[in-house]
Amino acid sequence: MKHLFFLLAILFSVPVAKAQDLQEIKLNAPDKTRGSSVMKALSDRASVREMDERALSLQDLSDLLWAAYGVNRPDGRRTAPTAKNDQDIDLYVALPAGTYLYDARNHLLKPVVSGDLRPVLAAGQEFVKKVPVVLLIVSDYSRFRMGNTEMARLWGAMDGGIVSQNINIFCAAVGLSTVPRAYMDQAKLKEILSLKETQMPVLNNPVGYPKKR
Ligand SMILES: Cc1cc2nc3c(=O)[nH]c(=O)nc-3n(C[C@H](O)[C@H](O)[C@H](O)COP(=O)(O)O)c2cc1C
C-alpha cells in the first residue's frame, strides 16, 4: 500500500523537481567578432520552426545570451534597451534537464528548477518539445519606477519584444534557427517558475541549429 501511495505521488506531482539537482553553468566570454553584416542578417532573418535536436555548443549558447540581453557597458547597461533603463526583463533558459536564469552581470546560468519545461512552452506546437533550448522572456513590470499598471505592462511587452529581436537578428547573423513565439501556458509557467504576480512571460524563442536535410 505504501508503495502504491509513493507511485501515485510521483505520477501526479508537478513534473519538475527543485533546482538542487542542477549546477550553475559558467558561460564563455562572448565572441564579439562573429556574424554576418547587419544588412545580411536582416536579409536572412526568417521564422524557422524546424530545427536540429543537437545541443548548442557552450560558445553558441554564451554568445546567444550575451547578444539577447548581456551587459555591454561598464555601468551595467545591456545589449537591449529597456524603458528608463529599469531592466524589467529576465531571461529564462529552458534546457532539456532544467531551467536556468541568465545572470548577465556575471555571465552565467543560475539553476531555477530541474525537469523539462519545453512541453509547457510548446502549448501545442510539437517542434518546441525537441529544440535544444528555449529562451523565455519575462518582464517584471513592478520594476518600472513610474507609470500605472497599464503603461507598465505595455513597456514590459515592448522591452521583451526588443530582446526577442536581438535573438532573431543574432541567429540570422550566425546561422542559427529561431522563431519568436507568444504561445505558451502562462499559468503553468508562472507556477513552475514561482513567478510573482507582476512577472509577465512576454515571448519565447526556441533556438537550434538548422535541420539537416
Ligand atoms: C509577437 C509575435 C508572436 C508570435 N507568436 C508565434 C507563436 O506563438 N508561434 C509561432 O509559430 N510563431 C509565432 N510568431 C511568428 C510569426 O508567425 C512570424 O513572425 C510571421 O508569420 C512572419 O514570418 P517571418 O517571421 O518569417 O517574417 C510570432 C511573431 C510575433 C512578432
The ligand as an ORCA input file, in Angstrom:
! r2SCAN-3c Opt
* xyz 0 1
  C       4.503     38.899    -31.205
  C       4.689     37.664    -32.030
  C       4.158     36.465    -31.607
  C       4.337     35.290    -32.354
  N       3.900     34.102    -31.857
  C       4.154     32.968    -32.537
  C       3.798     31.708    -31.988
  O       3.280     31.610    -30.879
  N       4.091     30.597    -32.711
  C       4.702     30.663    -33.932
  O       4.943     29.619    -34.534
  N       5.067     31.837    -34.474
  C       4.815     32.989    -33.817
  N       5.224     34.196    -34.326
  C       5.956     34.236    -35.607
  C       5.094     34.802    -36.727
  O       4.123     33.860    -37.111
  C       6.004     35.181    -37.919
  O       6.897     36.178    -37.485
  C       5.209     35.657    -39.081
  O       4.474     34.606    -39.660
  C       6.075     36.297    -40.165
  O       7.050     35.370    -40.611
  P       8.615     35.744    -40.567
  O       9.000     35.914    -39.126
  O       9.309     34.571    -41.202
  O       8.801     37.020    -41.306
  C       5.045     35.362    -33.596
  C       5.569     36.581    -34.027
  C       5.420     37.707    -33.263
  C       6.048     39.005    -33.735
*
